[in-house]
Amino acid sequence: MPAERNRTLTLNQDDDYLGGRLLKLSSMAALPQVLNRTINQDLNDCVDWLPDSFVDVLFLDPPYNLNKTFGAETFKKLSDDEYQIWVESWLTKFLRLLKSTASIYVCCDWQSSPLLYAILNKHFVVRNRITWEREKGRGAKSNWKNCSEDIWFATVSDNYCFNVDAVKLKRRVIAPYRQHDGSPKDWQDERDGNYRLTHPSNLWTDITVPFWSMPENTNHPTQKPEKLLAKIILASSQENDVIFDPFLGSGTTSVVAKKLRRNYCGIEVDQSYAMLAEKRLALAETNKAIQGYSNGVFWERNSLNNQQQQLSAENQRANFMERLL
């Protein structure tokens, strides 16, 4: 039995119907057919049936070049040359799916990062490399602990979307600077402290990897956090744009796209993970929350809950006083 506070989402016998929601393609699909659907196939068996120029944001989280098991699938480590050939074999198939204004984000570890840059630089305009702190990680006695991953950001052309104001980070100001009249300079004096909205950088230290007490957590071994996808989707798309993830896993990309009022399409070869994605999408009908993101603002790690608790307590006190009056 799981611990009382373990909120990891799993499948049970009552979820068998979710398999009926999964899509399989065998001929060229019209755009409405694939929008807001989870495709349960090997991407090589279905990518040729997807419509042309329908993707605004392509999010790629392929297997890193490591020995790793994903449900019923196992990836075996390749040589650097073999890994590049494998990546390019499917990446080039996505080119026709992208709009001329599309953005591409590709996840990788430090070993495969330079390999992916070389491939992306052949086909796209590489804009930046994001490094995010993955605070989970095993310690090492003879090396530095590995607790970061890269995300390459590229675009099809110079005409692309980037909503900088949608992805600013709210940080606590430790040493606030005031102007001559005593007013705050570039920060806000709030009830629970001093805060500043800062421009998003390519170093993300505010991400929490899903774990057992978080409702977004699943048993997928490399699940990406919803907050990470929210940054990417808000920065590089508008409402009703299409977000495409051909290595969907347990569905984080589709779930966050739905919560942020975007269209989505995902491909996942493992049926159990594809069904988990559908279960999460159903829950997103009523729960739009994204941990670490509230009222249009991203908060530093572990700072939002304290703020919410204080505001909740103040609201409760205010309601109590109103009832007394």
C-alpha positions in Angstrom: 0.0 0.0 0.0 1.3 3.5 -0.8 1.9 5.9 2.0 -1.0 8.1 3.1 0.5 11.3 1.5 1.6 9.5 -1.7 -0.3 11.2 -4.5 1.4 9.4 -7.4 -1.1 8.9 -10.2 -1.4 5.3 -11.3 -3.8 3.2 -13.5 -6.3 0.8 -12.0 -9.0 -1.5 -13.4 -11.5 1.3 -13.6 -9.2 3.0 -16.1 -9.4 0.3 -18.8 -11.8 2.5 -20.8 -8.9 5.0 -21.3 -7.4 2.7 -23.9 -10.5 3.4 -26.1 -9.5 7.1 -26.2 -6.2 6.5 -27.8 -5.7 7.2 -31.5 -3.9 5.1 -34.1 -3.2 6.4 -37.6 -3.1 4.3 -40.8 -3.7 7.0 -43.4 -3.3 10.7 -43.9 -5.2 12.5 -41.1 -7.0 15.8 -41.3 -6.0 18.4 -38.7 -9.2 18.1 -36.6 -8.6 14.4 -36.3 -5.3 14.7 -34.5 -5.9 17.9 -32.4 -6.2 17.2 -28.7 -5.5 13.5 -29.1 -3.0 11.0 -27.8 -1.6 8.8 -30.5 -0.5 5.4 -29.3 2.0 4.2 -31.9 5.7 4.2 -32.7 6.3 7.6 -34.2 7.9 6.0 -37.3 4.6 4.3 -38.0 2.4 7.4 -37.8 4.5 10.5 -38.4 3.9 10.2 -42.2 0.1 10.4 -41.7 0.2 13.7 -39.7 -0.9 16.9 -41.5 1.5 19.5 -43.0 2.4 22.7 -41.2 0.2 22.3 -38.1 2.7 22.7 -35.3 3.5 26.0 -33.5 5.7 24.5 -30.8 7.6 21.2 -31.1 8.7 19.8 -27.7 11.2 16.9 -27.9 12.2 14.8 -24.9 13.7 11.8 -26.6 15.6 9.0 -24.8 19.0 10.4 -23.7 22.0 8.3 -24.9 21.9 6.0 -21.9 20.7 2.5 -21.1 17.2 3.1 -19.9 13.9 1.3 -19.6 10.6 3.1 -20.3 7.7 0.8 -19.5 7.9 -2.0 -22.1 10.5 -0.2 -24.1 14.3 -0.2 -23.5 16.8 2.2 -25.0 20.4 0.9 -25.4 23.3 3.4 -25.4 24.8 4.1 -28.8 28.1 5.5 -30.0 28.0 9.3 -30.6 27.8 8.9 -34.3 25.0 6.3 -34.0 23.0 8.5 -31.7 23.3 11.4 -34.1 22.1 9.2 -37.0 19.2 8.0 -34.9 18.1 11.5 -33.9 18.3 12.8 -37.4 16.4 9.9 -38.7 13.2 11.1 -37.0 13.9 14.8 -36.6 14.0 15.4 -40.3 10.5 13.8 -40.6 9.1 16.6 -38.4 10.3 19.4 -40.7 7.1 19.4 -42.9 4.9 19.4 -39.8 6.2 22.8 -38.6 4.8 26.2 -39.4 7.3 28.8 -40.6 6.9 30.6 -37.3 7.4 27.5 -35.1 9.7 27.1 -32.2 11.5 23.9 -31.2 12.7 22.8 -27.7 14.9 19.7 -27.3 15.8 18.1 -24.0 19.2 16.4 -23.4 21.8 15.7 -20.8 25.4 17.1 -20.8 26.8 14.2 -22.9 24.3 14.4 -25.7 23.9 18.2 -25.7 26.7 19.0 -28.2 25.5 16.2 -30.4 22.0 17.7 -30.6 23.3 21.2 -31.1 25.2 20.0 -34.3 22.0 18.5 -35.7 19.7 21.4 -34.8 22.2 23.9 -36.3 21.8 22.1 -39.6 18.0 22.5 -39.8 17.0 25.4 -37.6 18.1 28.7 -36.2 19.5 27.8 -32.7 18.6 30.6 -30.3 19.8 29.5 -26.9 20.6 26.7 -24.5 18.6 26.5 -21.3 20.1 24.7 -18.4 17.7 23.7 -15.6 18.6 22.5 -12.2 17.3 19.0 -11.7 17.7 18.9 -8.0 17.3 15.2 -7.8 20.5 13.2 -8.5 22.8 10.6 -7.1 25.9 11.8 -5.3 29.3 10.8 -6.5 32.6 10.2 -4.6 34.9 10.8 -7.6 32.9 13.3 -9.7 30.6 16.3 -9.4 27.0 15.3 -8.7 25.0 15.5 -12.0 21.9 17.6 -11.3 21.3 19.7 -14.4 19.9 19.1 -17.9 19.9 21.2 -21.1 17.1 22.3 -23.4 18.0 23.6 -26.8 15.8 26.4 -28.1 15.6 26.9 -31.8 13.2 28.3 -34.4 12.3 27.6 -38.0 12.9 31.2 -39.1 13.5 34.7 -37.7 9.7 35.2 -37.4 8.7 33.5 -34.2 6.7 34.1 -31.0 8.4 35.0 -27.7 6.2 36.4 -24.9 8.7 37.7 -22.4 6.2 39.2 -20.0 4.4 35.8 -19.7 7.4 34.1 -18.2 8.9 36.5 -15.8 10.0 35.1 -12.4 9.0 36.5 -9.1 12.0 36.6 -6.8 12.4 37.7 -3.2 14.6 40.8 -2.8 17.2 40.2 -0.1 18.8 43.7 0.0 16.2 46.1 -1.4 17.4 49.4 -2.8 15.2 52.5 -2.2 15.2 55.8 -4.1 15.8 59.1 -2.4 12.2 59.5 -1.5 12.2 56.1 0.2 10.1 54.3 -2.5 11.2 50.9 -3.8 13.3 50.9 -6.9 12.4 48.1 -9.4 10.7 45.9 -6.7 7.4 45.7 -4.8 6.9 46.0 -1.1 4.3 43.3 -0.4 2.6 42.0 2.8 4.9 39.0 3.2 8.1 40.5 1.9 9.9 42.3 -0.9 9.7 40.9 -4.5 10.9 41.7 -7.9 9.7 40.5 -11.3 12.8 39.5 -13.2 13.3 38.8 -16.9 13.6 35.0 -17.7 17.1 33.8 -18.2 18.5 30.6 -19.7 19.4 29.3 -16.2 16.4 27.8 -14.4 16.8 27.1 -10.7 13.1 27.2 -9.8 12.0 23.8 -11.1 10.9 21.0 -8.8 11.1 17.5 -10.2 7.8 15.6 -9.6 8.0 13.4 -6.5 5.5 11.1 -4.6 3.6 13.8 -2.7 2.9 15.9 -5.8 -0.4 15.2 -7.7 1.3 15.5 -11.1 3.7 12.7 -10.2 3.5 9.4 -12.2 5.7 6.3 -12.4 7.3 7.5 -15.6 11.1 7.4 -15.0 12.0 10.7 -16.7 8.8 12.8 -16.3 9.3 16.5 -16.9 7.7 19.0 -14.4 4.5 20.8 -15.5 6.2 24.1 -14.5 9.0 23.5 -17.0 6.5 23.0 -19.8 4.4 26.0 -18.7 7.5 28.2 -19.2 8.1 26.9 -22.7 4.4 27.0 -23.8 3.7 30.4 -22.5 6.9 31.9 -23.9 6.6 30.4 -27.4 2.9 30.2 -28.2 -0.5 32.0 -28.1 -3.8 30.6 -26.9 -5.2 28.0 -29.4 -1.8 27.3 -30.9 -0.7 23.7 -31.4 1.9 22.0 -29.1 3.3 18.7 -30.4 5.2 16.2 -28.4 6.2 12.9 -30.2 7.8 11.4 -27.1 4.9 12.2 -24.8 5.6 9.8 -21.9 2.9 10.2 -19.3 1.5 13.3 -20.9 3.0 16.4 -19.2 3.2 18.4 -22.4 -0.4 17.8 -23.4 -1.7 18.4 -19.9 0.0 21.7 -19.5 -1.1 22.8 -23.0 -4.7 22.0 -22.1 -4.4 23.9 -18.8 -3.0 26.9 -20.7 -5.8 26.8 -23.4 -3.6 25.5 -26.2 -4.3 22.7 -28.6 -2.1 19.6 -28.3 -1.0 16.4 -30.0 1.2 13.7 -28.5 2.6 10.4 -29.6 3.5 7.7 -27.1 4.4 4.1 -28.0 3.8 2.6 -24.5 0.1 2.1 -24.0 0.1 2.4 -20.2 1.9 5.8 -20.4 -0.5 6.9 -23.1 -3.4 5.9 -20.9 -1.8 7.8 -18.0 -1.7 10.8 -20.2 -5.4 10.5 -20.9 -6.2 10.1 -17.2 -4.2 13.3 -16.4 -6.0 15.1 -19.3 -9.4 14.2 -17.8 -8.3 15.5 -14.4 -7.2 18.8 -16.1 -10.8 19.4 -17.0 -11.4 20.6 -13.4 -7.9 21.2 -12.0 -6.0 23.9 -13.9 -3.3 24.4 -11.2 0.4 24.3 -12.1 2.7 24.1 -9.2 4.9 27.2 -8.9 2.7 29.3 -11.2 -0.1 31.5 -10.0 -2.0 34.5 -11.3 0.3 34.8 -14.4 3.5 34.7 -12.4 6.2 32.1 -11.9 7.6 31.9 -8.3 10.9 30.7 -7.0 11.0 27.1 -5.9 9.1 26.5 -2.6 8.1 30.2 -2.2 4.5 30.1 -3.7 3.0 27.8 -1.1 4.1 30.0 1.8 2.6 33.1 0.0 -0.7 31.3 -0.6 -0.9 30.0 2.9 -0.5 33.5 4.3 -3.0 35.0 1.9 -5.4 32.2 2.8 -5.0 32.8 6.5 -5.6 36.6 5.9 -8.7 35.9 3.9 -10.1 33.6 6.5 -9.5 36.3 9.2 -11.2 38.9 7.0 -14.2 36.6 6.4 -14.5 36.0 10.1 -14.4 39.7 10.9 -17.1 40.3 8.3 -19.4 37.7 9.9 -18.9 39.4 13.3 -19.9 42.7 11.8 
